[in-house]
């Protein structure tokens, strides 16, 4: 199943972050926590940074412990519709394994890079117990939009008087962490909106399993392997 919009709980906003974990994750987590909001972080395994780096593992644990939702964004941010079935299985499995090892969870949501998916992607994700998560509004923060342009998008959301919305941001952008996140939190909180995780808004569990994380010293052999595709937006 593909979730394009939040649908079960009115007047809740979900701001989602992609392409991390990266150096701004903890800062963004703290900003949400400070105002009683929850973010949804969709993690790559090896994109801007390797998820098995000591700092990145610590950041993932930090955000998870703060109650934010953690989902999969696949291993290397590849164009999923160009991959073979074995490649699809691998890029999904690597990130799932990393999240299981680091925080002990199996994600129930996978965000397809670039929003690209087909029947095969849906079928494989479903077999792995995952729903595909897309978005309603894109800030364009990773596509060259200025902060003024991205802020205008937030204002458009408010002016549209929508009851719920999934808004796309990228954790890897410095101005997103330092300018857009505080702007959005102040704007939406000031308008009386609740900012919750995607799973909470949909009324479902964010994880198909919750177990015990392994020791932080764990490293995966895939750590040094190159991704299938170069990073891009």
VEXZA-739834 format. One record per residue (C-alpha): residue in three letters; x, z, y; residue number from 1. Coordinates in Angstrom, 3 decimals, decimal comma. Each point is the difference from the previous one (the first is absolute). Layout:
> ALA/X/Z/Y/NUM $
...
This chain:
> UNK/0,000/0,000/0,000/1 $
> UNK/1,191/-0,728/3,531/2 $
> UNK/-0,747/2,535/2,704/3 $
> UNK/-0,035/-1,833/3,322/4 $
> UNK/-1,885/2,550/2,085/5 $
> UNK/-0,788/3,653/-0,281/6 $
> UNK/-3,627/0,303/-0,967/7 $
> UNK/-1,193/3,363/-1,259/8 $
> UNK/0,617/2,385/2,896/9 $
> UNK/-0,951/-1,026/3,557/10 $
> UNK/2,082/0,627/3,108/11 $
> UNK/3,287/0,528/-1,800/12 $
> UNK/3,102/-1,939/0,950/13 $
> UNK/2,895/-0,701/-2,292/14 $
> UNK/3,374/-0,958/1,417/15 $
> UNK/2,223/-1,341/-2,729/16 $
> UNK/3,766/-0,420/-0,037/17 $
> UNK/2,007/-2,518/-1,993/18 $
> UNK/3,434/-1,196/-1,075/19 $
> UNK/1,667/3,430/-0,126/20 $
> UNK/1,194/2,494/-0,836/21 $
> UNK/2,217/-0,174/3,059/22 $
> UNK/1,593/2,239/2,606/23 $
> UNK/-3,188/0,506/2,027/24 $
> UNK/-2,188/1,216/-2,871/25 $
> UNK/0,495/3,715/0,628/26 $
> UNK/-0,628/-0,370/3,729/27 $
> UNK/-3,262/-1,853/-0,605/28 $
> UNK/-1,043/2,514/-2,643/29 $
> UNK/0,539/2,858/2,449/30 $
> UNK/-2,020/-1,685/2,731/31 $
> UNK/-2,988/-0,434/-2,291/32 $
> UNK/0,284/3,521/-1,352/33 $
> UNK/0,164/1,463/3,509/34 $
> UNK/-3,485/-1,304/0,822/35 $
> UNK/-1,553/0,632/-3,415/36 $
> UNK/0,027/-3,680/-0,982/37 $
> UNK/1,004/-1,707/-3,232/38 $
> UNK/1,970/-3,231/-0,290/39 $
> UNK/0,259/-2,436/-2,895/40 $
> UNK/3,566/-1,063/-0,800/41 $
> UNK/0,497/-3,043/-2,235/42 $
> UNK/3,532/0,021/-1,364/43 $
> UNK/2,416/-2,742/-0,951/44 $
> UNK/2,757/0,801/-2,447/45 $
> UNK/2,766/-2,094/1,515/46 $
> UNK/-0,809/-1,600/3,331/47 $
> UNK/1,286/1,583/3,208/48 $
> UNK/1,640/2,715/-2,060/49 $
> UNK/0,163/0,969/-3,660/50 $
> UNK/-2,561/2,620/-0,928/51 $
> UNK/2,596/1,708/-2,213/52 $
> UNK/2,288/0,806/2,921/53 $
> UNK/0,228/3,774/0,435/54 $
> UNK/-1,496/-0,013/3,510/55 $
> UNK/-2,799/-2,369/-0,934/56 $
> UNK/-0,962/2,033/-3,077/57 $
> UNK/-0,083/3,116/2,175/58 $
> UNK/-2,211/-1,777/2,532/59 $
> UNK/-2,459/-1,176/-2,662/60 $
> UNK/-0,236/3,541/-1,340/61 $
> UNK/-0,491/1,306/3,533/62 $
> UNK/-2,912/-2,315/0,794/63 $
> UNK/-1,617/0,637/-3,378/64 $
> UNK/0,319/3,777/0,412/65 $
> UNK/-1,693/-0,321/3,399/66 $
> UNK/-3,042/-1,468/-1,736/67 $
> UNK/0,365/-3,607/1,084/68 $
> UNK/-0,990/-2,726/-2,442/69 $
> UNK/2,760/-1,897/-1,789/70 $
> UNK/-0,685/-3,467/-1,385/71 $
> UNK/1,995/-2,930/-1,350/72 $
> UNK/1,135/-2,993/2,051/73 $
> UNK/1,943/-1,412/-2,990/74 $
> UNK/3,753/0,092/-0,487/75 $
> UNK/1,463/-2,593/2,355/76 $
> UNK/-2,828/-1,341/2,201/77 $
> UNK/-0,094/-3,301/-1,896/78 $
> UNK/-2,733/-2,612/0,351/79 $
> UNK/-2,005/1,061/-3,055/80 $
> UNK/-1,852/-3,290/-0,436/81 $
> UNK/3,325/-1,762/-0,662/82 $
> UNK/1,072/2,339/-2,809/83 $
> UNK/-0,428/-0,436/-3,737/84 $
> UNK/-1,938/2,581/-1,974/85 $
> UNK/3,197/1,749/-1,209/86 $
> UNK/1,318/0,081/3,571/87 $
> UNK/-3,275/1,445/1,268/88 $
> UNK/0,063/2,685/-2,665/89 $
> UNK/3,581/0,845/0,910/90 $
> UNK/-0,433/0,221/3,770/91 $
> UNK/-3,042/2,251/-0,440/92 $
> UNK/1,583/2,108/-2,738/93 $
> UNK/3,198/0,738/1,918/94 $
> UNK/-1,824/1,576/2,923/95 $
> UNK/-2,426/1,851/-2,251/96 $
> UNK/2,915/1,398/-2,000/97 $
> UNK/1,806/1,060/3,168/98 $
> UNK/-3,042/1,842/1,357/99 $
> UNK/-0,550/1,654/-3,364/100 $
> UNK/3,596/1,178/-0,111/101 $
> UNK/0,193/1,128/3,621/102 $
> UNK/-3,395/1,659/0,538/103 $
> UNK/-1,649/-0,123/-3,420/104 $
> UNK/-2,923/-2,287/0,846/105 $
> UNK/-1,403/-3,334/-1,126/106 $
> UNK/-1,574/-1,813/2,973/107 $
> UNK/-3,564/-1,264/-0,223/108 $
> UNK/0,537/-2,462/2,856/109 $
> UNK/2,389/-2,901/0,465/110 $
> UNK/0,391/-1,850/3,274/111 $
> UNK/0,985/-3,620/-0,727/112 $
> UNK/2,797/-1,111/2,364/113 $
> UNK/-1,232/-2,376/2,724/114 $
> UNK/-3,531/0,648/-1,282/115 $
> UNK/0,567/-2,711/-2,607/116 $
> UNK/-1,671/0,228/-3,392/117 $
> UNK/-1,708/-2,156/-2,596/118 $
> UNK/-1,946/0,544/-3,210/119 $
> UNK/3,165/0,724/-1,965/120 $
> UNK/1,164/2,626/2,498/121 $
> UNK/-3,430/1,640/-0,099/122 $
> UNK/-0,103/-0,059/-3,792/123 $
> UNK/3,456/1,516/-0,431/124 $
> UNK/-0,620/2,648/2,649/125 $
> UNK/-3,307/0,929/-1,639/126 $
> UNK/1,680/0,285/-3,392/127 $
> UNK/2,449/2,421/1,620/128 $
> UNK/-2,879/2,067/1,377/129 $
> UNK/0,432/-1,157/3,582/130 $
> UNK/-2,313/-1,362/2,662/131 $
> UNK/1,309/-2,385/2,641/132 $
> UNK/-0,114/1,348/3,547/133 $
> UNK/-0,206/-2,299/3,016/134 $
> UNK/-0,792/0,624/3,675/135 $
> UNK/-2,525/-0,690/2,749/136 $
> UNK/2,249/0,039/3,063/137 $
> UNK/3,684/-0,918/0,355/138 $
> UNK/2,052/1,425/2,871/139 $
> UNK/2,550/-2,800/-0,395/140 $
> UNK/2,779/2,555/0,414/141 $
> UNK/2,153/-1,782/-2,588/142 $
> UNK/-0,808/-3,479/1,303/143 $
> UNK/1,406/0,236/3,510/144 $
> UNK/-2,925/1,509/1,883/145 $
> UNK/0,957/2,165/2,943/146 $
> UNK/-1,180/3,597/0,060/147 $
> UNK/-2,441/-0,995/2,750/148 $
> UNK/-1,515/-2,645/-2,283/149 $
> UNK/-0,255/2,451/-2,891/150 $
> UNK/-1,572/2,643/2,228/151 $
> UNK/-2,549/-2,593/1,108/152 $
> UNK/-0,936/-0,424/-3,663/153 $
> UNK/-0,741/3,711/-0,252/154 $
> UNK/-2,188/-0,248/3,078/155 $
> UNK/-1,810/-2,970/-1,551/156 $
> UNK/-0,763/2,118/-3,066/157 $
> UNK/-1,519/2,723/2,162/158 $
> UNK/-1,933/-2,455/2,158/159 $
> UNK/-1,400/-1,719/-3,097/160 $
> UNK/-1,632/3,328/-0,899/161 $
> UNK/0,667/-0,531/-3,691/162 $
> UNK/-0,862/2,889/-2,295/163 $
> UNK/3,148/-0,295/-2,061/164 $
> UNK/3,175/-2,038/0,014/165 $
> UNK/3,239/-0,486/-1,894/166 $
> UNK/2,777/-0,642/2,505/167 $
> UNK/3,339/-1,506/-0,976/168 $
> UNK/3,281/1,342/1,367/169 $
> UNK/3,574/-0,088/-1,282/170 $
> UNK/1,936/3,202/-0,431/171 $
> UNK/3,283/-1,899/0,324/172 $
> UNK/-0,469/-0,826/3,703/173 $
> UNK/1,498/2,515/2,450/174 $
> UNK/-2,555/-0,707/2,730/175 $
> UNK/-2,792/0,557/-2,504/176 $
> UNK/1,280/3,510/-0,651/177 $
> UNK/0,844/0,855/3,603/178 $
> UNK/-2,718/-1,823/1,969/179 $
> UNK/-2,859/-1,367/-2,111/180 $
> UNK/-0,624/2,967/-2,271/181 $
> UNK/-0,306/2,538/2,827/182 $
> UNK/-2,151/-2,439/1,981/183 $
> UNK/-2,347/-0,637/-2,918/184 $
> UNK/-0,325/3,647/-0,982/185 $
> UNK/-0,808/1,035/3,562/186 $
> UNK/-2,471/-2,861/0,457/187 $
> UNK/-1,933/0,422/-3,236/188 $
> UNK/0,036/3,781/0,036/189 $
> UNK/-1,168/-0,095/3,608/190 $
> UNK/-2,946/-2,156/-1,042/191 $
> UNK/-0,942/2,481/-2,711/192 $
> UNK/1,063/-2,028/-3,012/193 $
> UNK/1,364/1,602/-3,139/194 $
> UNK/3,198/-1,591/-1,270/195 $
> UNK/0,148/0,214/-3,780/196 $
> UNK/1,712/-1,668/-2,929/197 $
> UNK/-1,353/-3,190/-1,516/198 $
> UNK/-0,959/1,810/-3,203/199 $
> UNK/-1,887/2,731/1,862/200 $
> UNK/-1,950/-2,522/2,017/201 $
> UNK/-0,958/-1,861/-3,163/202 $
> UNK/-0,846/3,216/-1,803/203 $
> UNK/2,389/-0,620/-2,893/204 $
> UNK/3,208/1,499/-1,355/205 $
> UNK/3,256/-1,389/1,452/206 $
> UNK/1,760/0,408/-3,360/207 $
> UNK/-0,769/-0,824/-3,600/208 $
> UNK/2,266/2,817/-1,159/209 $
> UNK/1,796/2,969/1,531/210 $
> UNK/2,903/1,455/-1,938/211 $
> UNK/3,387/1,591/0,532/212 $
> UNK/2,756/-1,685/1,983/213 $
> UNK/3,486/-0,323/-1,441/214 $
> UNK/3,121/1,445/1,570/215 $
> UNK/1,167/-1,571/3,260/216 $
> UNK/3,249/-1,046/-1,647/217 $
> UNK/-1,864/-2,667/-2,000/218 $
> UNK/1,087/-3,562/0,710/219 $
> UNK/-1,572/-3,143/-1,377/220 $
> UNK/2,198/-2,793/-1,298/221 $
> UNK/-1,977/-2,434/2,160/222 $
> UNK/1,443/1,661/3,114/223 $
> UNK/2,832/-2,499/0,337/224 $
> UNK/-1,896/-3,073/-1,066/225 $
> UNK/-1,040/-2,485/2,694/226 $
> UNK/-3,690/-0,595/0,720/227 $
> UNK/-1,686/-3,200/-1,080/228 $
> UNK/-0,517/-1,105/3,578/229 $
> UNK/1,541/0,812/3,362/230 $
> UNK/-1,939/2,264/2,327/231 $
> UNK/-2,392/-1,680/2,392/232 $
> UNK/-3,269/0,410/1,806/233 $
